[in-house]
Amino acid sequence: MGLKISDSRSFKLEPMRKNRFLFQFSSVPGNQTGLEEGLAFVAKSASVPTISFEKTTTKRIHEGFNTAGMVSWNDLNVVFNDFIRNESQSSNEVAAGDAMYNWCSMIYNPLTGQMGYKTQYATSATEAQFDPAGNIIRAWNIFGIFPTSVDFGGTLSYDDAGATEITCTYAYDLAIKVEDSKTASESA
């Protein structure tokens, strides 16, 4: 049976919006506890997990048969708004640049040349998307995540009065999609 224009359900569909998200680490290595929520608050953008399967071809006579080979996950790119930390105030204030530098120092200490153990610098994270009412409708649990590249603010210029952003690239071991919420309510 074909689709009829009069049967269109498009007026009932609510699109997932790119701006309804949260990216939060379970801990931020090299920093005090409680910073996880602060970094989640200043996360401006984040890419989502992408999985790729290496194609393996087995040849036989004149034919080739493809099977899935090694699995790989994309790097995640996250941009944080950066703020000035006021030492005389709360220790939970978020200076994303300082937090990321402390984390990077757990991987490599530039003063000593020492490299850290993965158990010291890798953590886990959750990336969630929300419906208009704030219910989680899709979430990813990300394991073994750590920064591979940190840009501490880009180019400084007298011609640009914009806010400083910290741009990070993260590697991770794997991501598991959490079951979508079936309890999202519609209030229309």
N, C-alpha and C positions, 0 to 999 in steps of 0.2 A: 504494500500500500504506500503510495507516495505522500509526501509532506504537502499539506495544504497551507496556503498563506494565512487563511483564517484561523488555523490551529497554532499560530505563532505563540510561543511562550516567552518571548524576549522581554515583555513588559514585567514579568515576574522574576527575572534573573537579576542578581546583584553581583556585579563584577568584583573580583578580588582587586584591591587597590594596592599599588606599590608603596604608598606612604603609611600604611597601617602595619608596621612591623616593629620587632624588638630583637636586638642582637645582644646577648648577654653571656659572659664567661662565667664558669662556676667558680673560678678564682683567677687572680691576675698575678702570676709569679713575680716575685721581687717587690711586691707592694703589700701594704697593710690590707687586712680583710675589710670588707665593706665597699671596696672600690669597684666591685663587679657591677653594682647597681648604678654607680656614678658613670661608668663608661657606657653602660646600656643607655643612660639618659642622653649622653652626648653623641651617640652613634648617629651619623647623618645619612649614610647609605651603606648597603652591604649586598654583595652578590650572594646568590643561593647555590647550593651544591649542584654539581653536574657530574654524572657518572659516564665513563667511557669504557668500552670493551675492545681490547685489541682483537683484530680479526686474524685467525689462524687458518691458513688454507692447506688442506691435504690434497696432494695431487695423486690421481690414479688414471693411468692410460692417457686419455685426452680430456679428462675432466678434472675439476677442482671442487672440493667440498669445504665450505666455510664453517668454522665453529668459533665460539667465543674463547678468547684467551685471557691474558692478564687484565685485571680491572684497575682503572685509575680514576682518581677524583680530581677535579679542577682545583686550582688555588682560589681562595676567597679574598676578595678585595673589600676592605672596610674603610670608610672615611669617618673620622671623628672631628667634631668641633673642638677647638682647643680654648682653654680659659686660663686666666691668671690665678694662681693659687695664692691665697692670703694666709700666710703662716700664723697670724695672730687669731685666725678664726678656726672653724672646724677642720679637723684633720681629714674629713671625708670630702673636701672640695676636690674637684676633678680637674687636673691639668693633664690632658691626654698625652701630651708630649713627654712629660715627666714619667707618667705611668709606663709608657711604651719603652722609654730609655731604661728604666729599672728592669723591665721584663727582658729586654735585649741583653742587659748585663748578666742575666741568669744563663743566657746561651753562651755569651762570650764576654769576658771581663777585659776591657781594653787596657787596664792598668797592669794586670798580671799575665795576660795571654791565655788564661785558663778557660777551657770549654766546660760547660755544664753537662750533667747527665739529663737524658730526656725526661726522667721522672721529676727533675727539678724545674724544667722550663716548659713542658707540655701540659696542657690542661684540657678541659672540655668546654663546650659552649652550646647554647640553644638559640636557634633562630626561629621566631614565630611570626605568623601573620594573623591579623585579626579581622573580624567582621565589624560593621558599623557600631554594634553594641559593645565591642571590646572582648568578645569571646574568641578564643584561639580556634582558628579554622584549619591551620596547617602549621606544623612545627617539625624542625629537624634537630636531632641531638647529634652533635659533632664531636668526635673523639680524637685525642692526640693532636690538638691544634697548637701551633706556635708560629710566631712571626718569622718570615723569611726576608722581608724587606719593609723598612719603615722610612717614610719621608716626613721629616720633622717640620714641615711647613712650606715647602715649595720655595718659590723665589720671593724675596723681600724687595719692596720697591716703594720709593716716595710717591709714586703715581697711583698706588693701590691702597685704599683704606679698608679693604675687605678683611674679614675675620680669617685667622689662621686655621688651617685644617691639617690634621695628621692623617696621612694616607698609608695604610698598611696592607701588605699581602701576607696571607697565612697559608701554610701547608697543614694538612690534617690526614689522619689515617683512613677514616670512614665516616659516613653520615647515615643515620637511621631516621627515616620519616616516621614520626609519631602519628598514630591513627587520627584522622580528621575528627573534629568535634561534630557530633550529631545533634547537639543541644542548642545550636545557634537559633535564637528566636528572632522573628520578624516583627517589627513594630511599625506597621504602616497603616 
